[in-house]
Amino acid sequence: MQLVVGRIGRPHGVHGEVTVEVRTDDPEARFSPGTSIATDPPQAGPLVIEGARWHKNILLLRFAGVAGREGAEELRGTMLVIDSGDVPAPTDPDEFHDHQLIGLAVVTVGGEPVGEVTEVRHHGQDLLVIRRGGDEVLVPFVKALVPEVDLSGGRLVVDAPPGLLDPDQAL
């Protein structure tokens, strides 16, 4: 599975640098000079990073073979991607990467099927988006509500109070 670690934005200056919307927690490692990075669409890359610097909290990258503003403009909107297998597993047993959770089957503590995790949202509180039939429900990703994550078994257990999984039955 490919994970997006950045998105190329507008050119910066006239020498081929581009702005990058960073989507990784370790930009210094992912975007260090000499690194070759895959792209989406694939025909845009792979790109080799020649230079990286921060300017007013914006990451600027320069790629090998991209000269001038026109070359940089052609890359606008290109996603910079890595293979999920290249991401080391978390050392904390209660910490998970989003791509590990997406696709897990969701069951109640009683074993009743609930649905499937389709997305993880990070809006102050980590929320699991669970597809339940034709609907989506949001479950806060906290130990009290999600007591078990079994990656090898491909499932996640939810201990939901009334109304969380079926809003029509809310108290």
C-alpha positions as CSV (number, residue, x, y, z in Angstrom):
1,M,0.0,0.0,0.0
2,Q,1.3,3.4,-0.9
3,L,1.2,6.2,1.7
4,V,1.2,9.9,0.8
5,V,4.0,11.7,2.6
6,G,3.7,15.0,0.7
7,R,2.0,16.9,-2.1
8,I,3.9,19.2,-4.4
9,G,2.5,22.7,-4.5
10,R,3.4,25.8,-6.4
11,P,6.9,26.6,-7.7
12,H,9.1,28.8,-5.5
13,G,11.4,31.2,-7.4
14,V,12.8,30.6,-10.8
15,H,15.4,27.8,-10.1
16,G,13.0,24.8,-9.9
17,E,12.2,24.7,-6.2
18,V,8.7,23.6,-5.2
19,T,6.7,24.0,-2.1
20,V,5.6,20.8,-0.4
21,E,2.5,20.2,1.7
22,V,4.1,17.8,4.3
23,R,2.0,14.8,5.3
24,T,4.6,12.9,7.4
25,D,5.7,13.2,11.0
26,D,9.4,12.9,10.0
27,P,10.0,15.3,7.0
28,E,13.8,15.6,7.7
29,A,14.2,11.8,7.1
30,R,11.7,11.5,4.2
31,F,12.9,14.5,2.3
32,S,16.6,14.4,2.8
33,P,18.9,15.2,-0.1
34,G,19.8,12.1,-2.1
35,T,16.5,10.4,-1.3
36,S,14.6,8.9,-4.3
37,I,10.8,9.1,-3.8
38,A,8.0,7.5,-5.8
39,T,5.1,9.6,-7.1
40,D,1.5,9.5,-7.9
41,P,1.0,9.7,-10.8
42,P,3.8,7.2,-11.3
43,Q,5.0,8.7,-14.6
44,A,6.1,11.9,-12.8
45,G,8.8,10.0,-10.9
46,P,10.6,8.7,-9.2
47,L,12.1,12.0,-8.1
48,V,15.6,12.4,-6.5
49,I,15.8,15.1,-3.9
50,E,18.7,17.4,-4.5
51,G,18.0,20.0,-1.9
52,A,15.6,20.6,1.0
53,R,15.1,23.7,3.1
54,W,12.5,25.4,5.2
55,H,11.3,28.9,4.4
56,K,8.7,30.5,6.7
57,N,7.5,27.1,7.9
58,I,7.1,25.8,4.3
59,L,9.2,23.0,3.0
60,L,11.0,23.7,-0.2
61,L,12.4,20.9,-2.3
62,R,14.6,20.9,-5.4
63,F,14.7,17.7,-7.5
64,A,17.4,16.4,-9.9
65,G,16.6,17.2,-13.5
66,V,14.0,19.8,-12.7
67,A,15.3,23.2,-13.8
68,G,13.4,26.4,-13.9
69,R,9.9,27.5,-12.9
70,E,8.3,25.7,-15.8
71,G,9.7,22.3,-14.8
72,A,8.6,22.9,-11.2
73,E,5.1,23.9,-12.4
74,E,4.7,20.6,-14.2
75,L,5.0,18.8,-10.9
76,R,2.3,20.8,-9.2
77,G,-0.3,18.5,-7.5
78,T,2.0,15.4,-7.7
79,M,1.8,13.2,-4.6
80,L,5.0,12.0,-3.0
81,V,4.5,8.4,-1.8
82,I,6.3,5.6,0.0
83,D,5.5,2.0,0.5
84,S,3.8,1.2,3.8
85,G,6.3,-1.7,4.2
86,D,9.0,0.9,4.6
87,V,7.4,2.4,7.7
88,P,8.7,0.9,10.9
89,A,6.1,-0.6,13.2
90,P,5.5,1.5,16.3
91,T,7.3,0.3,19.4
92,D,4.4,1.0,21.7
93,P,1.8,-1.9,21.6
94,D,-1.0,0.6,21.9
95,E,0.1,2.8,19.0
96,F,-0.9,2.2,15.4
97,H,-0.4,3.7,12.0
98,D,-3.6,4.6,10.2
99,H,-2.9,2.2,7.3
100,Q,-2.8,-0.7,9.9
101,L,-6.3,0.1,11.1
102,I,-8.0,0.8,7.8
103,G,-9.7,-2.4,6.5
104,L,-10.0,-4.1,9.9
105,A,-13.3,-5.8,10.7
106,V,-15.1,-4.3,13.6
107,V,-17.0,-6.4,16.2
108,T,-18.6,-5.8,19.5
109,V,-17.2,-7.3,22.8
110,G,-19.9,-9.9,22.3
111,G,-18.6,-10.8,18.9
112,E,-21.4,-9.2,16.8
113,P,-20.2,-7.9,13.5
114,V,-20.4,-4.1,13.3
115,G,-18.6,-3.1,10.0
116,E,-15.2,-2.1,8.8
117,V,-12.7,0.7,9.5
118,T,-12.6,2.9,6.4
119,E,-10.7,5.9,7.6
120,V,-8.9,7.5,10.7
121,R,-9.5,11.2,11.3
122,H,-7.3,13.3,13.4
123,H,-9.3,16.3,14.6
124,G,-8.2,16.9,18.1
125,Q,-9.5,13.4,18.9
126,D,-8.6,10.4,16.8
127,L,-11.8,9.1,15.3
128,L,-12.3,5.7,13.6
129,V,-14.7,6.0,10.6
130,I,-16.6,2.7,10.5
131,R,-18.7,1.7,7.5
132,R,-21.9,0.0,8.9
133,G,-24.1,-1.1,6.1
134,G,-24.7,2.1,4.0
135,D,-23.9,4.4,6.9
136,E,-20.8,5.6,8.6
137,V,-20.3,6.0,12.3
138,L,-17.5,7.7,14.2
139,V,-16.0,6.0,17.2
140,P,-13.4,7.8,19.3
141,F,-10.2,5.8,19.3
142,V,-9.7,5.4,23.0
143,K,-9.0,2.3,25.1
144,A,-12.4,2.6,26.9
145,L,-14.3,2.3,23.6
146,V,-11.8,0.2,21.6
147,P,-10.3,-2.3,24.1
148,E,-8.7,-4.6,21.6
149,V,-6.9,-4.2,18.2
150,D,-5.9,-7.5,16.7
151,L,-3.9,-6.7,13.7
152,S,-2.9,-10.3,12.9
153,G,-6.6,-11.4,13.3
154,G,-7.7,-8.5,11.2
155,R,-10.2,-7.2,13.7
156,L,-10.9,-4.4,16.2
157,V,-13.3,-4.8,19.2
158,V,-15.6,-1.9,20.1
159,D,-17.3,-1.6,23.5
160,A,-19.8,1.0,22.6
161,P,-22.4,2.6,24.8
162,P,-26.0,2.6,23.5
163,G,-26.5,4.9,20.5
164,L,-22.8,5.2,19.5
165,L,-23.0,2.5,16.7
166,D,-26.7,3.1,16.0
167,P,-27.7,6.7,16.5
168,D,-31.4,5.9,16.2
169,Q,-31.1,4.0,19.5
170,A,-29.4,6.8,21.5
171,L,-30.7,7.4,25.0
